[in-house]
Amino acid sequence: MSVTLKELRISKGLNQAQCAEYLGMSTRNYQNYENDAAKANTARYHAIYQKLESYGQSVVSVSLPSQTTEFHTNVVTGAGLQALANSVAKYGKRDCFSALQKFMNGSYDGKICILYGLRRTGKTTLLFQMLSELPIEKTAYIKVQTIDDMSRLTKDLKALFELGYRYVFIDEITLLSDFIDTAAVLSDVFSMMGMKIVVSGTDSLGFAMANRDELYDRSVTIHTSFIPFREYARLLNIRSVDSYIEYGGTLKMENMSFDDPDAAFDEVAFRDDESTRKYIDTAISRNIQHTLKNDHYGEYFNQLRELYEKGELTNVINRIVQHMNHRFVLRVVEDEFKSHDFGSAKELLLHDLPAERATVLYDVNEKQILERLKAIIEVKEKSETTVPITQEHIDKVKKYLLMLDLIVNCPERYESGKQAEHIVFSQPGMRYAIAKALVYSLMQDAYFASISEADKAYITGKILDDVKGRMLEDIVLLEVRKTAPSTMEAFKFKFDAGGEFDMVIYDKAGQNCRIYEIKHSTEVNEKQTLHLRDAEKCQIVENRFGPISGKFVLYRGKDTFAEGVQYLNVENFLCGLK
């Protein structure tokens, strides 16, 4: 680049606001790139620079070694491609990178590869990492913009094919308004001609719908949304389940980033309630809204169209996500108050508490705490929208959240034989941020006005520790279910008389099972094995699932053995799942 970004902008006769509008970004964000010299070597800077170079031209020109070709979309080849690959060279590779390699090296005529997932889960990084493994003279990268359509894209693909390009990566393809209805041309024409095409984007729902219609049986899909603990620990070099509970779900944290080296702290997805809501709005709500807007046949819109036309759809989706997590916190608090095994929540709060605090906390009324918590939830949720939300709305949005892999149903099993829905969020950081904000709101309620800030902090810490404990159970169950072979099943098992095993792993082939308790603790405690040592409960499970081959407690301490129970470090356990 012979001139700076600022000099290029001035040469185009644009002020900063006009330039930002053309680039499709905020003025403040553009100013950061223009004024910060440290950003000059980033992939995002190169992309901004290249697009600005095309301002005032009818097409984007790309120089090739022996000829010049005019393209209708933003095509990157040659040295520009190498710069993109270099920008991610320092990052580790996600587990799904091997699936991308398999597609690029295999025989998949008539099929394209769809790389999709929620924001900040490593999609673009995966594309750039793949660039470095392919012959640069046969590879092209296309960054789709909102002004593009499938007609312009197919013209460029035809031109690239004639120039000898055989590997094409198309990023943000769901920005094409006609993608859902025309996607089959990529597989039916260009893939059959011998092109390896990988498409990616944040509009996960759009890909899911296209895969059911236009691309049915014409694609290989790689989904990035779910980031298990083992990948989080390896890629960010943070082997801590607490960190995963608080921030897990994206590959961004304070002072570290996998997907975007330019990410600022204010972009950390689950830093606080505001940043979490922003992530839900942009990565999830608008994801759904954009897809439904581009559903030209109206097949998927139905019950949500009225909300969209009133401009309320984003708020409603956000409210439903918040509602599911608020109810999770409420259940955690209620369960502690009703606990028969570990005493009341008050006793938990008073455990090891200095005597001077105990007097104040004995006056706390558990029933009133629950009522205040319910009232706070009701006020928070009513303020979100101006239209009533029906069960139809909830069911439809829930269906889309399942398609996005944001939520997963891990059914609970009961002694009676019935099964019940148990929804787990695949992005724990989102759930924890919402839970934390709700608990802090509770502590600011007038009911707690007479309690000191130190006591409020103590109560808050205890409740959030319980939240982390319940979330750890969900994390382990979800990850075991995702990695278990077809001959094994993992589930929570509940007894009619009360109590549960946090996880049972049933080996259908061997006709035996293993039983687990999952604790957010670093200490060995005999109360942790109460159910595991209950002969009647163990007999009930053995009658259903065969002999118990092992009893385990997963916790944050060291591996050990006590009273017939194997204690395993939960972080090592999760990292060992493949």
C-alpha positions in Angstrom: 0.0 0.0 0.0 1.8 3.1 -1.3 -0.6 5.5 0.5 -2.3 5.4 3.9 -6.0 4.8 4.4 -6.4 8.5 5.2 -4.6 9.6 2.0 -6.7 7.2 0.0 -9.9 8.6 1.5 -8.9 12.1 0.7 -8.0 11.2 -2.9 -11.5 9.9 -3.3 -12.9 13.2 -2.2 -14.7 11.7 0.9 -14.9 12.9 4.5 -14.8 10.3 7.2 -18.6 10.0 7.6 -19.1 9.5 3.9 -16.4 7.0 3.8 -17.8 5.0 6.7 -21.3 5.0 5.1 -19.8 3.6 1.9 -17.9 0.9 3.8 -21.0 0.0 5.8 -19.5 0.7 9.2 -19.9 3.3 12.0 -17.9 6.5 11.7 -16.2 5.9 15.0 -15.1 2.4 13.9 -13.7 3.7 10.6 -11.8 6.4 12.5 -10.2 3.7 14.6 -8.7 2.1 11.5 -7.6 5.4 10.0 -6.0 6.8 13.1 -4.4 3.6 14.6 -1.2 2.7 12.8 -1.1 -0.7 14.6 -4.1 -1.8 12.6 -2.4 -1.4 9.2 -1.3 -5.0 9.1 -4.6 -6.6 10.0 -6.9 -8.4 7.6 -9.8 -6.0 8.4 -7.6 -3.0 7.5 -6.7 -4.7 4.1 -10.4 -5.4 3.4 -11.4 -1.8 4.2 -8.5 -0.5 2.1 -9.4 -2.7 -0.9 -13.1 -1.7 -0.8 -12.2 2.0 -0.6 -9.9 1.6 -3.6 -12.9 0.5 -5.6 -14.9 3.6 -4.8 -16.0 5.4 -7.9 -15.4 2.4 -10.1 -18.2 0.4 -11.7 -16.4 -2.9 -10.8 -13.6 -4.0 -8.7 -10.4 -4.6 -10.6 -8.0 -7.3 -9.6 -4.5 -7.5 -11.2 -3.5 -10.9 -12.3 0.0 -11.9 -13.4 -0.7 -11.7 -17.2 -4.0 -10.0 -17.6 -6.5 -7.7 -16.0 -10.1 -8.8 -15.4 -13.1 -6.8 -14.3 -15.1 -8.4 -11.5 -18.6 -7.5 -10.3 -18.0 -8.4 -6.7 -15.1 -8.0 -4.2 -12.6 -10.6 -5.4 -9.2 -11.1 -3.8 -6.4 -13.1 -5.4 -2.6 -13.3 -5.4 -0.8 -11.2 -2.9 -4.0 -10.0 -1.3 -4.8 -13.6 -0.6 -1.5 -14.2 1.0 -2.0 -11.3 3.3 -5.3 -12.7 4.5 -3.6 -16.1 5.3 -0.7 -14.4 7.1 -3.1 -12.5 9.3 -4.3 -15.7 11.1 -1.0 -17.7 11.0 -0.5 -17.3 14.7 -3.8 -18.9 15.7 -4.5 -22.5 16.5 -7.0 -24.4 14.4 -10.5 -25.4 15.5 -11.3 -29.1 15.6 -13.6 -28.8 12.6 -10.7 -27.6 10.4 -10.0 -31.3 9.5 -13.6 -31.5 8.1 -12.8 -28.5 5.9 -9.5 -30.2 4.8 -11.4 -33.4 4.0 -13.8 -31.5 1.7 -11.0 -29.6 -0.1 -9.0 -32.8 -0.7 -11.9 -35.1 -1.4 -14.2 -35.8 -4.3 -17.5 -33.9 -3.8 -18.7 -33.2 -7.4 -22.1 -31.5 -7.3 -21.7 -30.4 -3.7 -20.5 -27.2 -2.0 -19.2 -26.8 1.6 -21.2 -24.6 4.0 -19.3 -23.2 6.9 -21.7 -21.5 9.2 -22.2 -20.4 12.8 -22.9 -17.5 15.1 -20.7 -14.5 15.3 -17.2 -14.8 16.9 -16.9 -18.5 16.5 -14.0 -18.6 14.1 -15.5 -18.9 10.6 -13.4 -16.3 8.8 -10.3 -17.5 10.6 -10.9 -21.1 9.3 -11.3 -19.8 5.8 -8.0 -17.8 6.0 -6.2 -20.8 7.5 -7.3 -23.0 4.6 -6.0 -20.5 2.1 -2.4 -21.2 3.1 -2.8 -24.9 2.3 -3.9 -24.4 -1.4 -2.1 -23.3 -4.6 -2.4 -19.5 -4.5 -2.6 -19.2 -8.3 -5.8 -21.4 -8.3 -7.5 -19.9 -5.3 -9.8 -16.9 -4.9 -11.7 -15.2 -2.0 -14.9 -13.3 -2.4 -16.3 -11.0 0.2 -20.0 -10.5 -0.5 -21.5 -7.1 0.2 -25.2 -6.0 0.5 -25.1 -4.5 -3.0 -24.4 -7.9 -4.6 -26.8 -10.5 -5.9 -26.5 -14.0 -7.2 -26.3 -12.8 -10.8 -23.2 -10.7 -10.2 -21.6 -13.5 -8.2 -22.2 -16.2 -10.9 -20.6 -13.9 -13.5 -17.5 -13.7 -11.4 -17.4 -17.4 -10.7 -17.6 -18.1 -14.5 -14.8 -15.6 -15.1 -12.6 -17.1 -12.4 -13.2 -20.6 -13.8 -12.1 -19.5 -17.2 -8.9 -18.0 -15.7 -8.0 -21.4 -14.1 -9.3 -20.8 -10.5 -10.5 -24.0 -8.9 -10.8 -23.1 -5.2 -13.2 -20.3 -4.3 -14.2 -19.1 -0.8 -17.3 -16.9 -0.6 -17.6 -15.1 2.7 -20.9 -13.6 4.0 -22.9 -15.1 1.2 -26.2 -14.8 3.0 -26.0 -11.1 2.5 -27.3 -11.9 -1.0 -31.0 -11.2 -0.7 -31.8 -14.0 -3.2 -29.4 -16.6 -1.7 -32.0 -18.9 -0.1 -33.9 -19.1 -3.4 -31.0 -19.4 -5.8 -28.2 -21.2 -3.9 -28.5 -24.5 -6.0 -26.7 -22.8 -8.9 -23.4 -23.1 -6.9 -23.6 -26.9 -6.6 -25.5 -27.7 -9.8 -23.3 -25.7 -12.1 -20.0 -24.6 -10.7 -19.3 -27.6 -8.4 -20.1 -29.9 -11.3 -17.6 -28.0 -13.5 -14.9 -28.9 -11.0 -14.8 -25.9 -8.7 -14.4 -26.5 -4.9 -16.6 -23.8 -3.4 -16.8 -23.0 0.3 -19.4 -20.5 1.4 -19.7 -19.0 4.9 -21.6 -16.4 6.9 -23.2 -15.5 10.2 -26.7 -16.0 9.0 -26.9 -19.6 10.3 -30.6 -19.9 9.9 -30.4 -18.8 6.2 -28.0 -21.7 5.6 -30.2 -24.1 7.5 -33.2 -23.2 5.4 -31.3 -23.2 2.1 -30.0 -26.7 3.1 -33.6 -27.9 3.5 -34.6 -26.5 0.1 -32.2 -25.3 -2.6 -29.2 -27.1 -1.3 -30.9 -30.3 -0.1 -28.4 -33.2 -0.6 -26.0 -30.7 -2.4 -23.9 -29.6 0.5 -21.4 -30.6 3.2 -22.0 -28.6 6.3 -19.6 -27.5 9.0 -21.1 -25.8 12.0 -18.9 -23.6 14.2 -21.4 -22.3 16.8 -20.7 -24.9 19.5 -17.3 -24.4 21.1 -16.6 -27.2 23.6 -14.5 -26.6 26.7 -11.5 -28.6 25.2 -11.4 -26.2 22.2 -11.9 -23.1 24.3 -9.0 -24.3 26.6 -6.7 -25.1 23.8 -7.3 -22.1 21.5 -7.3 -19.4 24.3 -4.9 -21.3 26.6 -7.3 -21.0 29.5 -7.9 -24.4 31.2 -10.6 -23.1 33.6 -14.2 -24.2 33.7 -15.1 -21.0 35.6 -13.7 -18.9 32.7 -15.7 -21.1 30.3 -18.9 -20.6 32.3 -18.4 -16.8 32.3 -17.2 -16.3 28.7 -17.7 -19.6 26.8 -19.5 -19.6 23.6 -17.3 -17.3 21.6 -13.6 -17.1 20.9 -13.2 -13.6 22.3 -12.2 -12.5 25.8 -10.6 -9.5 27.4 -7.2 -9.0 25.9 -7.4 -12.1 23.7 -9.1 -13.0 20.5 -9.1 -15.9 18.1 -11.4 -14.6 15.4 -10.5 -11.0 15.1 -7.1 -9.5 16.2 -8.7 -6.1 16.2 -11.4 -6.8 18.8 -11.6 -4.2 21.5 -12.7 -5.0 25.1 -16.0 -3.3 24.4 -16.7 -6.0 21.9 -16.3 -8.9 24.4 -19.5 -10.7 23.9 -20.5 -11.6 27.5 -18.7 -8.9 29.5 -22.0 -7.6 31.1 -25.7 -7.4 30.6 -25.5 -4.7 27.9 -22.8 -6.5 25.8 -24.8 -9.7 26.1 -28.0 -8.1 24.9 -26.1 -6.6 22.0 -24.8 -10.0 21.1 -28.3 -11.5 21.3 -29.6 -8.6 19.1 -26.9 -8.8 16.4 -25.8 -12.5 16.4 -29.2 -14.1 17.0 -32.2 -11.9 16.7 -31.1 -10.2 13.5 -29.8 -13.5 12.2 -33.4 -14.8 12.4 -34.9 -11.6 11.2 -32.6 -11.3 8.2 -33.4 -14.9 7.1 -37.2 -14.4 7.4 -37.0 -11.1 5.5 -35.3 -12.9 2.6 -37.8 -15.7 2.7 -39.6 -14.5 -0.5 -42.2 -17.3 -0.4 -43.1 -16.6 3.2 -42.9 -20.3 4.1 -41.0 -19.7 7.4 -42.4 -16.3 8.5 -46.1 -17.2 9.3 -46.6 -16.4 13.1 -43.8 -13.9 13.3 -44.7 -11.7 10.4 -46.9 -9.3 12.4 -44.0 -8.8 14.9 -41.6 -8.1 12.1 -43.9 -5.6 10.4 -44.3 -3.7 13.8 -40.5 -3.6 14.2 -40.8 -5.8 17.4 -39.3 -9.0 16.2 -35.7 -8.4 17.5 -37.1 -7.3 20.9 -39.3 -10.3 21.1 -36.5 -12.8 20.3 -34.3 -11.1 22.9 -37.0 -11.2 25.5 -37.6 -14.9 24.9 -33.9 -15.7 25.3 -33.8 -13.6 28.4 -37.0 -15.3 29.7 -35.5 -18.8 29.3 -32.4 -17.7 31.3 -34.4 -15.8 34.0 -36.4 -19.0 34.6 -33.2 -20.9 34.9 -32.0 -18.6 37.7 -35.4 -18.8 39.4 -35.2 -22.6 39.4 -31.7 -22.6 40.9 -32.8 -20.4 43.8 -36.1 -22.3 44.3 -34.3 -25.7 44.3 -31.8 -24.5 47.0 -34.7 -23.3 49.2 -36.5 -26.7 48.8 -33.3 -28.8 49.1 -33.8 -31.8 51.4 -30.2 -32.9 51.2 -28.2 -29.8 51.8 -30.5 -27.7 54.0 -32.1 -24.4 53.2 -30.6 -21.7 51.1 -30.2 -19.7 54.3 -28.1 -22.4 55.8 -25.9 -22.4 52.8 -25.5 -18.7 53.0 -24.7 -18.9 56.7 -22.1 -21.7 56.3 -18.8 -20.5 57.5 -20.2 -17.0 57.8 -18.7 -14.7 60.5 -21.1 -14.4 63.5 -21.5 -10.6 63.0 -23.2 -11.3 59.6 -25.3 -14.2 60.7 -27.8 -12.1 62.8 -28.7 -10.0 59.7 -29.1 -12.9 57.4 -31.3 -14.8 59.8 -33.9 -12.1 59.2 -34.0 -12.8 55.4 -37.2 -14.4 54.4 -36.8 -17.0 51.7 -40.3 -16.7 50.4 -40.0 -12.9 50.1 -36.8 -13.3 48.2 -38.5 -15.5 45.7 -41.4 -13.1 45.3 -39.1 -10.2 44.8 -37.1 -12.2 42.2 -40.2 -13.0 40.3 -41.4 -9.4 40.4 -38.0 -8.2 39.1 -38.2 -10.7 36.3 -41.7 -9.6 35.4 -40.8 -5.9 35.3 -37.6 -6.6 33.2 -39.5 -8.6 30.7 -42.5 -6.4 30.4 -40.3 -3.4 29.6 -38.8 -5.2 26.6 -41.7 -5.1 24.2 -44.9 -3.2 23.5 -46.8 -6.2 22.1 -48.0 -9.4 23.8 -46.0 -12.6 23.2 -48.1 -15.7 22.6 -47.2 -19.3 23.1 -47.1 -19.6 19.2 -44.4 -16.9 19.1 -42.4 -18.7 21.8 -42.6 -22.1 20.1 -41.6 -20.7 16.7 -38.6 -18.7 18.1 -37.6 -21.8 20.2 -37.6 -23.8 17.0 -35.3 -21.3 15.3 -33.0 -21.3 18.4 -32.7 -25.1 18.1 -31.9 -24.8 14.4 -29.1 -22.3 15.3 -27.7 -24.7 17.9 -28.0 -22.0 20.5 -30.1 -24.3 22.6 -30.1 -28.1 22.8 -32.7 -30.3 24.3 -31.1 -32.9 26.6 -34.2 -34.8 27.9 -34.2 -35.8 31.6 -35.3 -39.3 32.5 -37.5 -40.3 35.4 -37.8 -43.4 37.5 -41.5 -43.6 36.3 -40.2 -43.9 32.7 -41.3 -40.5 31.4 -38.9 -38.1 29.8 -39.0 -34.3 30.1 -37.5 -31.5 28.1 -34.3 -30.0 29.5 -32.9 -27.1 27.5 -29.2 -26.4 27.7 -27.6 -23.2 26.2 -24.6 -24.0 24.1 -23.1 -20.6 24.9 -22.6 -20.7 28.6 -21.2 -17.1 28.8 -24.6 -15.8 27.6 -26.5 -17.6 30.3 -24.1 -16.6 33.0 -24.1 -12.9 32.1 -27.9 -12.8 32.1 -28.0 -14.7 35.4 -25.5 -12.4 37.0 -27.4 -9.3 35.9 -30.6 -10.6 37.4 -28.9 -11.5 40.7 -27.4 -8.0 40.9 -30.8 -6.5 40.2 -32.2 -8.6 43.1 -29.6 -7.2 45.5 -30.5 -3.6 44.5 -34.1 -4.2 45.5 -35.6 -2.2 48.3 -36.1 -5.4 50.3 -32.3 -5.6 50.8 -31.8 -1.9 51.7 -31.0 -2.7 55.3 -28.3 -5.2 54.4 -24.7 -4.0 54.1 -22.9 -4.1 50.8 -20.6 -6.7 52.2 -23.5 -9.0 53.0 -25.1 -8.4 49.6 -21.8 -9.3 48.0 -21.7 -12.5 50.1 -25.3 -13.5 49.2 -24.6 -12.7 45.5 -21.5 -14.8 45.5 -23.3 -17.8 47.0 -26.2 -17.6 44.6 -23.9 -17.2 41.6 -21.8 -20.2 42.8 -25.0 -22.3 42.8 -25.7 -21.0 39.2 -22.2 -22.1 38.2 -22.8 -25.5 39.7 -26.0 -26.0 37.8 -24.4 -24.7 34.6 -21.4 -27.1 35.1 -23.9 -30.0 35.2 -25.4 -28.8 31.9 -22.0 -28.3 30.2 -20.8 -31.8 31.1 -24.0 -33.4 30.0 -24.1 -31.6 26.7 -20.5 -32.3 25.8 -20.8 -36.0 26.7 -23.9 -36.3 24.6 -22.2 -34.6 21.6 -19.2 -36.9 21.7 -20.8 -40.2 22.8 -21.0 -43.0 20.2 -24.4 -44.2 19.0 -24.2 -47.2 21.4 -24.2 -44.9 24.4 -26.7 -42.5 25.9 -26.1 -39.8 28.5 -28.9 -38.2 30.6 -29.9 -36.8 34.0 -31.9 -39.4 36.0 -34.5 -38.3 38.6 -36.1 -40.4 41.3 -39.8 -40.3 42.2 -39.0 -39.9 45.9 -36.7 -37.0 45.2 -33.0 -36.7 44.3 -31.2 -37.4 41.1 -28.0 -38.6 39.5 -26.5 -35.6 37.6 -25.5 -37.9 34.8 -26.0 -41.6 33.8 -24.0 -42.9 30.9 -25.8 -46.0 29.6 -23.8 -48.4 27.4 -26.4 -50.1 25.3 -24.0 -52.6 23.8 -22.5 -53.7 27.1 -25.7 -53.4 29.0 -24.1 -51.5 31.9 -23.9 -48.0 33.1 -21.8 -45.4 35.0 -23.3 -42.9 37.4 -22.0 -39.4 38.1 -22.4 -36.5 40.5 -21.1 -33.1 39.1 -20.0 -30.5 41.6 -18.6 -27.0 41.3 -16.3 -27.6 44.2 -12.5 -28.1 44.7 -13.0 -30.1 47.9 -13.9 -33.8 48.6 -17.1 -33.9 50.7 -19.1 -37.0 51.7 -22.3 -35.1 51.0 -21.3 -35.1 47.3 -21.7 -38.9 47.2 -24.9 -39.2 49.2 -26.9 -40.5 46.2 -24.1 -42.6 44.8 -23.9 -44.5 48.1 -27.7 -44.9 48.3 -28.3 -48.6 47.7 -31.9 -48.2 46.9 -31.3 -45.6 44.2 -28.4 -47.6 42.7 -30.7 -50.7 42.5 -33.4 -48.7 40.7 -30.8 -47.6 38.1 -29.3 -51.1 37.8 -32.8 -52.6 37.2 -33.2 -50.3 34.2 -29.7 -49.9 32.7 -27.7 -52.9 33.9 -24.9 -53.2 36.4 -23.2 -50.0 37.6 -19.6 -50.3 36.3 -18.4 -47.1 38.0 -19.4 -44.3 40.4 -17.8 -40.9 39.9 -17.7 -37.3 41.2 -16.6 -34.7 38.6 -15.3 -31.7 40.5 -12.6 -29.0 40.2 -10.1 -30.7 42.6 -7.5 -33.4 42.0 -8.2 -37.0 41.0 -8.6 -39.2 44.0 -10.6 -42.2 45.4 -12.7 -42.2 48.5 -15.4 -44.6 49.8 -15.8 -46.6 46.6 -16.2 -43.4 44.5 -13.7 -42.1 41.9 -13.2 -38.4 42.1 -12.1 -36.9 38.7 -11.0 -33.4 37.8 -13.8 -32.1 35.6 -11.4 -30.0 33.4 -9.3 -33.0 32.6 -12.5 -35.0 32.0 -13.9 -32.5 29.5 -10.6 -32.1 27.7 -10.5 -35.9 27.3 -13.8 -36.0 25.4 -13.3 -36.5 21.6 
